[in-house]
Amino acid sequence: MNTLIKTFRQSNFDIFILRASVFLVFLVYGVFKWFQFEVDALEKMLPQTWLGFLYPLLGAHGASYLLGIVEGVAYISLFLGFFRPRLGITGDVLVIITGLVTLSLMPQVGFNGFIFKDVMLLGAGLVLLKHDLNHPPRQA
């Protein structure tokens, strides 16, 4: 058991699992933004919030697609971070920003488990950002 603990402590397995988990969440929810059921779900919630300005500008589909693009950039960057941590920084920052933006909706929409889960994404983004910033770029 001590060998297993020592191996785990010296590995980046935790960061790998965290990155994979956040990548999967952003992949799934990012892809959802391109489908009608997600457009409908967002349309029930977002127009009453400070993000409501997106609807007159882009319409319901455009607002959902914009969020899908942001989440797409995040999950692509998170994926690239598996191989080049410096490339993951963009994804890490987008995870943090997404968490902050989503949590900022709570005063307007009330407590909502769908929104509250972003507390974990905020923490995960910070852990990944610290990890990626501590890995210097590879030398050519």
Order of alpha helices (4+ residues) and beta strands (2+ residues): alpha-alpha-alpha-alpha-alpha-alpha-alpha-alpha
